[in-house]
Structure formats: structure tokens, C-alpha cells
Amino acid sequence: MAFRECTTAEKDIGMLYYLSGADGTGGRLKARAEDFVVEEVSKGPERAENGKYTIATVKATNWESNRMIRLFAREMGMSRERIGFAGTKDKRAVTTQLMSFECPPSQLEKVQLKDVEFSDVYTARRNIRIGDLVGNRFRIRVTGCSRPADEIASIVGEVAADIKANKGFPNYFGVQRFGVMRPITHLVGERLVRGDIEGAVKCYVCTPSSDESRDKEAAECRKNLSESDDWASLLNSVPDSMSFEKVMVQHMAENPGDWTGAIAAMPTNLQMMFVHAYQSYLFNIMLSRRIEKGLPMNRPVVGDVVVPMSADMIPLHEQQIVATEKNIDLVERQVRLGKAFVTGCLFGSDSQFAEGEMGEIERRVIEDNRLKAEDFIIPGLPHCSSEGDRREILCPVKDLTYEPDPDGYIVSFFLPKGNYATCLMREFMKSEMTDY
């Protein structure tokens, strides 16, 4: 299959290729929150009368996950650590997911947030965990397409056929991992890994957006913070749209010089996201290098590390298999049947490289970036440290359907957990990064 080279800003986050050589439909996502509908598929805990946890299905429109959880905690007078969820969701979207609250159902009734609804409330003996997530169903509307309907239908059909023939699409980490308007999360992570904690804080707080006209108040604030060493005097000028940056600025105002503490003041899952985003960037580069070298994604070669897939499409990373000359036929058959997937390295403090050609690619990317395993142990920031893992280089798609729409088209599908809908949509659209 002939891959197509990417010419947009996605190259800066390691996404160098498209699977399909077809032209793009153009257009954009999320003109309205209702254009991006996500329904979580997860394994909730069993119902138990008088259980310690309240479980609820939460439907939210246009809410960033961390901000919503922070307000839940404030409304109920509890720590955010007592709120459980299986996965974070897109902000500009209509999302439905299971969440748990370490409180009685009556306390949940106190929460009154605009465009947030609770349903199917019950009690259970355990909370919702990351491992409960199976995947997500998506219904996505693409708007603003300049092509006529027949061309759009032809392009969508060609791309869908390419994906079906390949049994999936390149499993890049999507733009949301890095930030759409401010793709800096991995840059913050890189500074943490290199021991530049001050630089990490300043990168997160001060780096401007690619479109400052969207929030001129934030743009002015970032500029002032970047030019001043007296953040205490600027604390009151930090707008609500910079809520997490304000956490850092407030910490620095109260604790001058404590850059590590500014990172530690962030919510745990955001702390983790910084270094994970840098690992994601390195993975994207490795996957692009594999494509450049002409190695298949849907078939193992000798040296590849392959992981089995459970019946509900959850990768079993603890059962990794290295493809060898002796077992290659058996491993290839499992991959062909969709029961196993070839992986790439998420480099960390306890990573294992593949062998053979993929191992050479992984080592070269790490060497080119002058990294060592111990760099991913961040002193004083245990939540930022990461042992690493492996990730499937191909993402399977289930139930892919298309329907025309007056201003574009609608695509519906299911993806296993940890995979990005925008990485599928970019195959159809081939738009600028900010259009996702």
C-alpha cells in the first residue's frame, strides 16, 4: 500500500504519514459540540445495596474532563481523588461515561452544572477505574467541506476500503494528546525528562496559542508572565480560561523558586500527561520511521514484539511475544486473525526494545534524542515518572459507517480504548491540524 506524506503541522508531533493515498475531503470537526458525540463502553461495577460508592452515567456537553471533575469535587465538598472515571474525554463534544463518587447518592444531587446530566444512578462496593474502559463509540460530523457530495462519497469509500484492506489505520497518538491550539504538552514533558523543571513550568504557563485572537486576555497574560519574574503581582490577572496555569502561578507566588512544587500542585492525571505526551511523540516518530522503511503494520516481521488481544479488544501487554524465525508463521496467523497486534516502544525507565529492524528503529530514535532510561525517573515528581510500555502500531475499527449530511458527512464507528478518533478522521479529511 502506498502511504501518503503529511504536509500539515501534524509533522511537528511525529505524524508524518497517512495510510490512504486518497485525497482528503477537507472540512473541520467540532464546529459545534453536538458534531462530536462520544459514548463510552466500559465494564461498570456490580450493583450493591448500601455500597460505599455511587455510580452514575454522566452526560456532558462541552466540558473538559479535569475541569468538570474539579467542579464536581467543589460542589460536593470532597477531594477530586474520591471521584473515579475510566477515561478522559474530548472537551468540545457530547460525551457519555460512567463515573464513581465516594459518597451517598443524596450528595450527588447537590451537583448543578450547566449541560451536565446524571442517569442510571446506583451504589456499588468499588469505584470506577481506568481498567474498566473497553472503548468508545463515536458519531462524528464533518462540516465545511468544499467538495461536492459525490466526490466526498467517493473519497470516503476509497479511504474506508484502504482501512479495511489494512485491517486498521496507523495508531498514532492524536493531536488531543499534545494540544490542538497549543501543542506543547510533549514539550513540557521533554523539559521534565531533561531535568529542566523551571523550563517545564514556564513552557506550560507562558507558551502562546497558535490563534491568540480566540482569547486575547489569555494571550496578554501569557506574554506578561513570560516577561516577568514577579508572578505574584500578576496572579489576579490570570483569566479563568487559564485555570490550571493559575494553579502553577499561585504556587510560585506563594513559594518562590519551588518549580517542582508548581508541577506537583497540578491534578495527578495532568502531571502524568506531560511525560506521557513526550513518550507519545517519540512513539509517533518510531511509527513513522517504520512506515518509511516499508515495514508492514498489519503483519509481524522477525524481531517484532506482538501482544495478544482479548475478546473485547483489550491488549494483554503482560503476554508479549517476540516474533522469531521459529514462531513467525504462528504469530503472523494470530495477527492476521485480529487476535494479536504488532507493537512499538513507549520509552521509559523500564522499557524493552524490539529486536530486528523495529528494534533498530526504536534505538535510533532514542539515541537521536539523547535519552537514557533513567531520565524518565523524575526526582520529586513520582506521578511524572514513567516506566514505559508498548503500544499497538495499528488500530482496528469496528462498525464503520458513513452517511451524507447537508454540509459534509457523518462517520460512526467503535475504537478500542486508548486510540484516537481524530487519527481515523485525518485519513478521511487530510485537513490542517487545528481543524481536528
Buried (B, 14 or more C-beta within 10 A) or exposed (E): EEBBEBEBBBBEBBBBBBBBEBBBBBBBBBBEBBBBBBBBBBBBBEEBEEBBBBBBBBBBBBBBBBBBBBBBBEBBEBEBEBBBBBBBBBBBBBBBBBBBBBBBBEBBEEBEBEEBEBEEEBBBEBBBBBEBBBBBBBBBBBBBBEBEEEEBBBBBEBBBEBBEEBBBBBBBBBBBBBBBBBBBBBBBBBBBBBEBBBBBBBBBBBBBBBEBEEBEEBBBBBEBBEEEEEBBEBBEBBBEEBEBBBBBBBBBBEEEEBBBBBBBBBBEBBBBBBBBBBBBBBBBBBBBBBBEEEBBBBBBBBBBBBBBBEEEBBBEBEEBBBBEEEBBEEBBEBBEEBEBBBBBBBBBBEBBBBBBBBBBBBBEBBEEBEBEBEBBBBEEBEBBBBEBBBBBBBBBBEEBEBEEBEEBBBBBBBBBBBBBBBBBBBBBBBBEBBBB
